[in-house]
Structure formats: structure tokens, C-alpha cells
Amino acid sequence: MNSAGINVERPSVSQRRRSLVLRKIWRNRSAYLLVLPGLLFFIVYKYIPMLGLVLAFQDFNPFRGILGSDFVGLAHFRKLFENAEVIRVLVNTLQIALLQLLFAFPLAIILSLMLNELRNQVFKRVVQSIVYLPHFLSWVVVVGIFFILLKSDGLINNFLVKLGLDTIPFMSSPALFKPLVVLQVIWKESGWGTILFLAALAGVNPSLYEAAVVDGANRWRQIWHITLPSIRSTIVVLLILRLGQVLDVGFEQIFLMLNPFVRDVGEILDTYVYEKGIRQSDVSFATAVGLFKGLVGLVLVVTSNRLAKRFGEQGLY
């Protein structure tokens, strides 16, 4: 009641909070407009499709639709672990992912350290541009280049013949399939992977290096005791993100590399899902495999993040 004796209804706490939030949004509307396209991307292409995960628990019939299809519970997941073919494909996927993690991921760190040591800025920019360039090539182009070089009558085998040596079946050898896949990933993505590491290296305090020089530390000591510890948090975060995608080893690349000679060692979950879900119309089983991949990634991200925090790192969240 005011001084005139008229009752004035005061806004509730929730109304005041809502008004405060709206004022903040309006004040920062430019920033929210910049975020909006990325937010819409995740909503449309990531979150809305998650409604289709119900297919993993159904025997989907396209004529009856999602609501009319029979519910089968965990039948497709039991099939996932009981099928010897699926186990073989899962092992192939894990092996390729582990090789990429052991070789491709550290190489980006090593390359960024080497680029950081270059003192001639013009030469450094030229080298950076050269190592970045393969990232912008599609996998069709990359696999095509390797095919031209490594096929039975390709450049390398022709060179071996001129030397009096036997040709090597690079593209049809099961033993060489996984090394070739990892080599392609290294050549295409290592340069691009250095961007975040170089950004982290740019933030290292130069006075630390000056103090190290006064103490008599050489370049190797400076890298080991200053550079690497300074970018350790960045390495940990990127490693956690990479573990979350451990079962995503590249559908397009593997699909283009597969042939009847290497299918047993080269087929991965993504190509298997394509075969079952698209070509054989087993949509429910393909959805179950996709959900399994997502759950594995979630478990690895949460576990590795907790381990990182236990060892004193900030982690991802």
C-alpha cells in the first residue's frame, strides 16, 4: 500500500529474476546473435535427431512408422555383442583408433613445437601454409593421390621395377591397410592440429625462457621444463575430446580405401552401419550401433576428465 492508501502489487522474486535475465539478454543481444547460428546447428543436426534413437529399441517398419513399429527392447544390443562379425568390426575400429591416437595425435604436438622454434617469420608462415594445405583437400582427393602413387602400376611400383625390385601390393595388402590409413590421417590433419597448440605456445611468458637462459638451460631443457608444461592443459583437453571420438575413425576415408582384399581388416563400425542400415535397410540395428558408439564416447570423456582432475589438471569441465 502506498502513501495514498492504494494497494500496489509488487513483482515476485521469479518475476524480478525473469526481468533481469531479459534485460541482460537484450544488453548482450549482439553476442547472442553471433552464437545463434552455432546453437541452431547443434539443435537441428545434433539434438533433434536424438529423438530417432527410439528406433534402436524397435523393429522398425517404414510402412508402420515409429509409433506403429514393434518394441523389442535390447534385442539389437544383444545382437551387437553376440554377432562375431560385429566383434571383428569393433576390433578393427579400436585398432585403427588406437594407432591414430598413438601416432597422429603426438605428431601434431611435435610439429607445433618445431614450428614454434622457427625464428624467421616469413619462412615460418610459408611452412605453416604448406602443412595446413592438406586439411582442405577432401578424402576423395587424398585417397586418389595415394592410389595414383601406390597402385600396382603406380609411380612407386614403377620406380621399384626400374630398380629391379618386385612390386608391392600397397592397396590390396591386409598388413599395409592400417598403416596406410594412419599415414593418410597424419599427412592430412597433422598441420591443422597444430593450430590450437601454436595458440597455446603463443601465450607462454617469454620471461620464463629468459630466466632459463640465464640458468644455462639449452633449447631441449627449455622445451621440456617450460614449453611442454605450459601447454599441458591444452594437450589434456584435446586428448579428452579425442577419446570421446575414439570410435569415429573416418567413414569417408575407410569407405574409399576398402576393397575385397582388405575388407576383413579394414571394415569399421561406420562402414558396417552403412552396409546394414542403408544397403540392407536394417535401420534399427544401425541405430543401436550408433547409440552404442555415443555411449562409449560419453563414458570415455567422463572417465578421462575425472582422471585428469585427479592428477591436478583442469579437465574439460
C-alpha positions as a Markdown table, in Angstrom:
| # | Residue | x | y | z |
|---|---|---|---|---|
| 1 | Met | 0.0 | 0.0 | 0.0 |
| 2 | Asn | 1.4 | 3.4 | -1.0 |
| 3 | Ser | 1.0 | 6.7 | 0.8 |
| 4 | Ala | -2.4 | 7.3 | -0.9 |
| 5 | Gly | -3.8 | 4.1 | 0.6 |
| 6 | Ile | -3.8 | 2.3 | -2.8 |
| 7 | Asn | -2.6 | -1.3 | -2.9 |
| 8 | Val | 0.4 | -1.7 | -5.2 |
| 9 | Glu | 1.2 | -5.3 | -6.2 |
| 10 | Arg | 5.0 | -5.9 | -6.1 |
| 11 | Pro | 6.6 | -8.2 | -8.6 |
| 12 | Ser | 7.5 | -11.6 | -7.2 |
| 13 | Val | 11.1 | -12.9 | -6.9 |
| 14 | Ser | 10.7 | -15.0 | -10.0 |
| 15 | Gln | 9.3 | -12.1 | -12.0 |
| 16 | Arg | 12.2 | -9.9 | -11.0 |
| 17 | Arg | 14.7 | -12.6 | -11.9 |
| 18 | Arg | 13.0 | -13.1 | -15.3 |
| 19 | Ser | 13.1 | -9.4 | -15.9 |
| 20 | Leu | 16.8 | -9.2 | -15.0 |
| 21 | Val | 17.6 | -12.1 | -17.4 |
| 22 | Leu | 15.7 | -10.4 | -20.2 |
| 23 | Arg | 17.5 | -7.2 | -19.7 |
| 24 | Lys | 20.9 | -8.9 | -19.7 |
| 25 | Ile | 19.9 | -10.8 | -22.9 |
| 26 | Trp | 18.9 | -7.5 | -24.6 |
| 27 | Arg | 22.0 | -5.7 | -23.4 |
| 28 | Asn | 24.2 | -8.5 | -24.9 |
| 29 | Arg | 22.0 | -9.1 | -27.9 |
| 30 | Ser | 24.9 | -8.7 | -30.4 |
| 31 | Ala | 26.8 | -11.6 | -28.7 |
| 32 | Tyr | 23.7 | -13.8 | -28.7 |
| 33 | Leu | 23.2 | -13.2 | -32.4 |
| 34 | Leu | 26.7 | -14.4 | -33.1 |
| 35 | Val | 26.1 | -17.5 | -31.0 |
| 36 | Leu | 22.7 | -18.2 | -32.6 |
| 37 | Pro | 23.9 | -19.9 | -35.9 |
| 38 | Gly | 26.1 | -22.4 | -34.0 |
| 39 | Leu | 23.3 | -23.0 | -31.5 |
| 40 | Leu | 20.8 | -23.7 | -34.3 |
| 41 | Phe | 23.3 | -26.1 | -35.9 |
| 42 | Phe | 23.5 | -28.2 | -32.8 |
| 43 | Ile | 19.8 | -28.1 | -32.2 |
| 44 | Val | 18.8 | -29.1 | -35.7 |
| 45 | Tyr | 21.6 | -31.6 | -36.5 |
| 46 | Lys | 22.5 | -32.9 | -33.1 |
| 47 | Tyr | 19.6 | -32.7 | -30.6 |
| 48 | Ile | 16.5 | -33.1 | -32.7 |
| 49 | Pro | 17.9 | -36.3 | -34.4 |
| 50 | Met | 18.3 | -37.8 | -31.0 |
| 51 | Leu | 14.6 | -38.4 | -30.9 |
| 52 | Gly | 15.2 | -41.1 | -33.5 |
| 53 | Leu | 17.2 | -43.1 | -31.0 |
| 54 | Val | 14.0 | -44.9 | -30.1 |
| 55 | Leu | 14.5 | -46.9 | -33.3 |
| 56 | Ala | 17.3 | -48.8 | -31.5 |
| 57 | Phe | 14.6 | -50.4 | -29.3 |
| 58 | Gln | 12.2 | -51.2 | -32.1 |
| 59 | Asp | 11.9 | -53.5 | -35.0 |
| 60 | Phe | 11.3 | -50.5 | -37.3 |
| 61 | Asn | 8.9 | -50.9 | -40.2 |
| 62 | Pro | 8.9 | -47.9 | -42.6 |
| 63 | Phe | 5.3 | -48.7 | -43.6 |
| 64 | Arg | 4.1 | -48.7 | -39.9 |
| 65 | Gly | 6.2 | -45.8 | -38.8 |
| 66 | Ile | 7.9 | -45.1 | -35.5 |
| 67 | Leu | 4.7 | -45.2 | -33.5 |
| 68 | Gly | 3.4 | -48.4 | -35.1 |
| 69 | Ser | 6.6 | -50.4 | -35.1 |
| 70 | Asp | 7.0 | -53.3 | -32.6 |
| 71 | Phe | 9.1 | -52.6 | -29.4 |
| 72 | Val | 11.9 | -55.2 | -29.0 |
| 73 | Gly | 13.8 | -53.8 | -26.0 |
| 74 | Leu | 17.5 | -54.6 | -26.0 |
| 75 | Ala | 17.3 | -57.2 | -28.7 |
| 76 | His | 19.5 | -55.2 | -31.1 |
| 77 | Phe | 22.1 | -54.6 | -28.5 |
| 78 | Arg | 22.3 | -58.3 | -27.7 |
| 79 | Lys | 22.8 | -58.9 | -31.4 |
| 80 | Leu | 25.6 | -56.3 | -31.3 |
| 81 | Phe | 27.6 | -58.3 | -28.8 |
| 82 | Glu | 26.7 | -61.8 | -29.9 |
| 83 | Asn | 27.5 | -61.4 | -33.6 |
| 84 | Ala | 31.1 | -62.4 | -34.4 |
| 85 | Glu | 31.1 | -60.1 | -37.4 |
| 86 | Val | 30.3 | -57.1 | -35.3 |
| 87 | Ile | 33.0 | -58.1 | -32.8 |
| 88 | Arg | 35.5 | -58.2 | -35.7 |
| 89 | Val | 34.4 | -54.8 | -37.0 |
| 90 | Leu | 34.6 | -53.3 | -33.4 |
| 91 | Val | 38.2 | -54.7 | -33.0 |
| 92 | Asn | 39.2 | -53.2 | -36.4 |
| 93 | Thr | 37.7 | -49.8 | -35.3 |
| 94 | Leu | 39.6 | -49.8 | -32.0 |
| 95 | Gln | 42.9 | -50.8 | -33.6 |
| 96 | Ile | 42.7 | -48.0 | -36.1 |
| 97 | Ala | 41.6 | -45.5 | -33.4 |
| 98 | Leu | 44.5 | -46.6 | -31.2 |
| 99 | Leu | 47.0 | -46.3 | -34.0 |
| 100 | Gln | 45.8 | -42.8 | -34.8 |
| 101 | Leu | 45.9 | -41.8 | -31.1 |
| 102 | Leu | 49.5 | -43.1 | -30.7 |
| 103 | Phe | 50.9 | -41.6 | -33.8 |
| 104 | Ala | 48.7 | -38.8 | -35.3 |
| 105 | Phe | 47.9 | -37.0 | -32.0 |
| 106 | Pro | 51.5 | -36.7 | -30.7 |
| 107 | Leu | 52.8 | -35.7 | -34.1 |
| 108 | Ala | 50.7 | -32.6 | -34.1 |
| 109 | Ile | 52.3 | -31.6 | -30.8 |
| 110 | Ile | 55.8 | -32.3 | -32.2 |
| 111 | Leu | 55.1 | -30.3 | -35.4 |
| 112 | Ser | 53.8 | -27.4 | -33.4 |
| 113 | Leu | 57.0 | -27.4 | -31.2 |
| 114 | Met | 59.1 | -27.5 | -34.4 |
| 115 | Leu | 57.2 | -24.6 | -35.9 |
| 116 | Asn | 57.5 | -22.6 | -32.7 |
| 117 | Glu | 61.3 | -22.9 | -32.8 |
| 118 | Leu | 61.5 | -21.2 | -36.3 |
| 119 | Arg | 62.8 | -17.6 | -35.9 |
| 120 | Asn | 62.3 | -16.4 | -39.5 |
| 121 | Gln | 58.7 | -15.3 | -39.5 |
| 122 | Val | 58.4 | -15.4 | -43.3 |
| 123 | Phe | 59.7 | -18.9 | -43.5 |
| 124 | Lys | 57.5 | -19.9 | -40.6 |
| 125 | Arg | 54.4 | -18.7 | -42.3 |
| 126 | Val | 55.3 | -20.5 | -45.5 |
| 127 | Val | 55.9 | -23.8 | -43.7 |
| 128 | Gln | 52.6 | -23.3 | -41.8 |
| 129 | Ser | 50.7 | -22.8 | -45.0 |
| 130 | Ile | 52.2 | -25.8 | -46.6 |
| 131 | Val | 51.4 | -28.2 | -43.7 |
| 132 | Tyr | 47.8 | -26.7 | -43.3 |
| 133 | Leu | 47.0 | -27.2 | -47.0 |
| 134 | Pro | 46.2 | -30.9 | -47.0 |
| 135 | His | 43.4 | -30.3 | -44.5 |
| 136 | Phe | 41.4 | -28.5 | -47.1 |
| 137 | Leu | 41.5 | -31.4 | -49.5 |
| 138 | Ser | 38.6 | -33.9 | -49.5 |
| 139 | Trp | 39.2 | -37.5 | -48.7 |
| 140 | Val | 38.3 | -38.3 | -52.3 |
| 141 | Val | 41.3 | -36.3 | -53.4 |
| 142 | Val | 43.6 | -37.7 | -50.7 |
| 143 | Val | 42.8 | -41.3 | -51.4 |
| 144 | Gly | 43.1 | -40.6 | -55.1 |
| 145 | Ile | 46.6 | -39.3 | -54.7 |
| 146 | Phe | 47.6 | -42.3 | -52.6 |
| 147 | Phe | 46.0 | -44.6 | -55.2 |
| 148 | Ile | 48.0 | -43.0 | -58.1 |
| 149 | Leu | 51.2 | -43.3 | -56.1 |
| 150 | Leu | 50.7 | -46.8 | -54.7 |
| 151 | Lys | 48.6 | -48.8 | -57.2 |
| 152 | Ser | 50.2 | -51.9 | -58.9 |
| 153 | Asp | 51.3 | -49.8 | -61.8 |
| 154 | Gly | 51.7 | -46.5 | -59.9 |
| 155 | Leu | 54.7 | -44.2 | -59.6 |
| 156 | Ile | 56.3 | -46.0 | -56.6 |
| 157 | Asn | 55.9 | -49.5 | -58.0 |
| 158 | Asn | 57.2 | -48.4 | -61.4 |
| 159 | Phe | 60.2 | -46.9 | -59.7 |
| 160 | Leu | 60.8 | -50.2 | -57.8 |
| 161 | Val | 60.6 | -52.1 | -61.1 |
| 162 | Lys | 63.2 | -49.8 | -62.7 |
| 163 | Leu | 65.4 | -50.7 | -59.7 |
| 164 | Gly | 65.0 | -54.4 | -60.4 |
| 165 | Leu | 62.8 | -55.0 | -57.3 |
| 166 | Asp | 59.4 | -56.7 | -57.0 |
| 167 | Thr | 56.3 | -54.6 | -56.8 |
| 168 | Ile | 54.4 | -54.2 | -53.5 |
| 169 | Pro | 50.6 | -54.6 | -53.4 |
| 170 | Phe | 50.1 | -51.5 | -51.2 |
| 171 | Met | 46.4 | -51.1 | -51.8 |
| 172 | Ser | 45.4 | -54.8 | -51.6 |
| 173 | Ser | 47.7 | -55.9 | -48.7 |
| 174 | Pro | 45.8 | -56.5 | -45.4 |
| 175 | Ala | 49.1 | -55.9 | -43.5 |
| 176 | Leu | 49.6 | -52.5 | -45.0 |
| 177 | Phe | 46.0 | -51.2 | -44.8 |
| 178 | Lys | 46.0 | -49.8 | -41.2 |
| 179 | Pro | 49.5 | -48.2 | -41.6 |
| 180 | Leu | 48.3 | -46.5 | -44.8 |
| 181 | Val | 45.2 | -45.2 | -43.1 |
| 182 | Val | 47.2 | -43.7 | -40.3 |
| 183 | Leu | 49.7 | -42.2 | -42.7 |
| 184 | Gln | 46.9 | -40.5 | -44.6 |
| 185 | Val | 45.5 | -39.1 | -41.4 |
| 186 | Ile | 48.9 | -37.8 | -40.4 |
| 187 | Trp | 49.6 | -36.2 | -43.8 |
| 188 | Lys | 46.1 | -34.6 | -44.0 |
| 189 | Glu | 45.4 | -33.5 | -40.4 |
| 190 | Ser | 48.6 | -33.0 | -38.5 |
| 191 | Gly | 49.2 | -29.5 | -39.8 |
| 192 | Trp | 45.7 | -28.4 | -39.0 |
| 193 | Gly | 46.0 | -30.0 | -35.5 |
| 194 | Thr | 48.9 | -27.6 | -34.7 |
| 195 | Ile | 46.7 | -24.5 | -34.7 |
| 196 | Leu | 45.5 | -24.9 | -31.1 |
| 197 | Phe | 48.9 | -25.9 | -29.8 |
| 198 | Leu | 50.6 | -22.9 | -31.5 |
| 199 | Ala | 47.9 | -20.6 | -30.0 |
| 200 | Ala | 48.8 | -22.1 | -26.6 |
| 201 | Leu | 52.5 | -21.7 | -27.2 |
| 202 | Ala | 51.9 | -18.0 | -28.1 |
| 203 | Gly | 50.7 | -17.5 | -24.5 |
| 204 | Val | 53.8 | -18.7 | -22.8 |
| 205 | Asn | 55.6 | -16.0 | -20.8 |
| 206 | Pro | 58.9 | -15.1 | -22.6 |
| 207 | Ser | 60.5 | -14.2 | -19.3 |
| 208 | Leu | 60.5 | -17.9 | -18.4 |
| 209 | Tyr | 62.8 | -18.6 | -21.4 |
| 210 | Glu | 65.0 | -15.6 | -20.5 |
| 211 | Ala | 65.4 | -16.9 | -16.9 |
| 212 | Ala | 66.1 | -20.4 | -18.2 |
| 213 | Val | 68.9 | -19.0 | -20.5 |
| 214 | Val | 70.4 | -17.2 | -17.5 |
| 215 | Asp | 70.4 | -20.5 | -15.6 |
| 216 | Gly | 72.2 | -22.2 | -18.6 |
| 217 | Ala | 69.3 | -24.3 | -19.9 |
| 218 | Asn | 69.7 | -25.3 | -23.6 |
| 219 | Arg | 66.7 | -25.4 | -26.0 |
| 220 | Trp | 65.9 | -29.0 | -25.2 |
| 221 | Arg | 65.7 | -28.2 | -21.5 |
| 222 | Gln | 63.6 | -25.1 | -22.2 |
| 223 | Ile | 61.1 | -27.2 | -24.2 |
| 224 | Trp | 60.9 | -30.0 | -21.6 |
| 225 | His | 60.7 | -27.8 | -18.5 |
| 226 | Ile | 58.9 | -24.7 | -19.8 |
| 227 | Thr | 57.1 | -25.2 | -23.2 |
| 228 | Leu | 55.5 | -28.6 | -22.6 |
| 229 | Pro | 54.3 | -27.8 | -19.0 |
| 230 | Ser | 52.8 | -24.6 | -20.3 |
| 231 | Ile | 50.7 | -26.3 | -22.9 |
| 232 | Arg | 49.9 | -29.4 | -20.8 |
| 233 | Ser | 46.3 | -28.3 | -20.1 |
| 234 | Thr | 45.6 | -27.8 | -23.8 |
| 235 | Ile | 47.1 | -31.3 | -24.5 |
| 236 | Val | 44.9 | -32.8 | -21.8 |
| 237 | Val | 41.7 | -31.2 | -23.1 |
| 238 | Leu | 42.3 | -32.1 | -26.7 |
| 239 | Leu | 43.2 | -35.7 | -25.6 |
| 240 | Ile | 39.9 | -36.0 | -23.7 |
| 241 | Leu | 38.0 | -34.7 | -26.8 |
| 242 | Arg | 39.8 | -37.2 | -29.0 |
| 243 | Leu | 39.0 | -40.1 | -26.6 |
| 244 | Gly | 35.3 | -39.1 | -26.9 |
| 245 | Gln | 35.6 | -39.7 | -30.7 |
| 246 | Val | 37.6 | -42.9 | -30.4 |
| 247 | Leu | 35.1 | -45.0 | -32.4 |
| 248 | Asp | 34.9 | -42.3 | -35.1 |
| 249 | Val | 37.9 | -43.1 | -37.3 |
| 250 | Gly | 36.6 | -41.6 | -40.5 |
| 251 | Phe | 33.8 | -43.2 | -42.6 |
| 252 | Glu | 34.7 | -41.5 | -45.9 |
| 253 | Gln | 38.3 | -42.4 | -45.8 |
| 254 | Ile | 37.8 | -46.0 | -44.9 |
| 255 | Phe | 34.9 | -46.4 | -47.3 |
| 256 | Leu | 37.1 | -45.2 | -50.2 |
| 257 | Met | 40.0 | -47.4 | -49.1 |
| 258 | Leu | 38.0 | -50.6 | -48.8 |
| 259 | Asn | 38.2 | -53.4 | -51.3 |
| 260 | Pro | 37.6 | -57.2 | -51.2 |
| 261 | Phe | 41.2 | -57.9 | -50.3 |
| 262 | Val | 41.3 | -55.7 | -47.2 |
| 263 | Arg | 37.7 | -55.8 | -46.0 |
| 264 | Asp | 38.3 | -58.2 | -43.2 |
| 265 | Val | 40.9 | -56.0 | -41.6 |
| 266 | Gly | 39.6 | -52.6 | -42.7 |
| 267 | Glu | 35.8 | -52.6 | -42.2 |
| 268 | Ile | 34.8 | -50.4 | -39.2 |
| 269 | Leu | 31.6 | -49.6 | -37.4 |
| 270 | Asp | 30.7 | -46.7 | -39.6 |
| 271 | Thr | 31.0 | -48.7 | -42.9 |
| 272 | Tyr | 29.2 | -51.6 | -41.2 |
| 273 | Val | 26.4 | -49.4 | -40.2 |
| 274 | Tyr | 26.2 | -48.0 | -43.7 |
| 275 | Glu | 26.0 | -51.6 | -45.1 |
| 276 | Lys | 23.3 | -52.7 | -42.6 |
| 277 | Gly | 21.3 | -49.5 | -42.3 |
| 278 | Ile | 21.4 | -48.1 | -45.8 |
| 279 | Arg | 22.1 | -51.0 | -48.2 |
| 280 | Gln | 20.2 | -53.7 | -46.2 |
| 281 | Ser | 17.6 | -51.4 | -44.7 |
| 282 | Asp | 18.2 | -52.7 | -41.1 |
| 283 | Val | 17.6 | -49.2 | -39.6 |
| 284 | Ser | 17.0 | -50.4 | -36.1 |
| 285 | Phe | 20.3 | -52.3 | -35.8 |
| 286 | Ala | 22.2 | -49.4 | -37.4 |
| 287 | Thr | 20.7 | -47.0 | -34.8 |
| 288 | Ala | 21.6 | -49.4 | -32.0 |
| 289 | Val | 25.3 | -49.4 | -33.2 |
| 290 | Gly | 25.2 | -45.6 | -33.4 |
| 291 | Leu | 23.8 | -45.3 | -29.9 |
| 292 | Phe | 26.5 | -47.7 | -28.6 |
| 293 | Lys | 29.2 | -45.5 | -30.2 |
| 294 | Gly | 27.8 | -42.5 | -28.4 |
| 295 | Leu | 27.6 | -44.2 | -25.1 |
| 296 | Val | 31.2 | -45.4 | -25.4 |
| 297 | Gly | 32.4 | -41.9 | -26.2 |
| 298 | Leu | 30.4 | -40.4 | -23.3 |
| 299 | Val | 32.0 | -43.0 | -20.8 |
| 300 | Leu | 35.5 | -42.3 | -22.1 |
| 301 | Val | 35.1 | -38.5 | -21.9 |
| 302 | Val | 33.7 | -38.6 | -18.3 |
| 303 | Thr | 36.3 | -41.1 | -17.2 |
| 304 | Ser | 39.3 | -39.4 | -18.7 |
| 305 | Asn | 38.1 | -36.0 | -17.4 |
| 306 | Arg | 37.9 | -37.3 | -13.9 |
| 307 | Leu | 41.3 | -38.9 | -14.2 |
| 308 | Ala | 42.7 | -35.6 | -15.5 |
| 309 | Lys | 41.3 | -33.7 | -12.5 |
| 310 | Arg | 42.6 | -36.4 | -10.1 |
| 311 | Phe | 46.1 | -35.7 | -11.5 |
| 312 | Gly | 45.8 | -32.0 | -10.9 |
| 313 | Glu | 44.7 | -30.8 | -14.4 |
| 314 | Gln | 41.6 | -28.6 | -15.1 |
| 315 | Gly | 40.0 | -31.1 | -17.4 |
| 316 | Leu | 37.2 | -30.4 | -19.9 |
| 317 | Tyr | 34.5 | -29.3 | -17.5 |
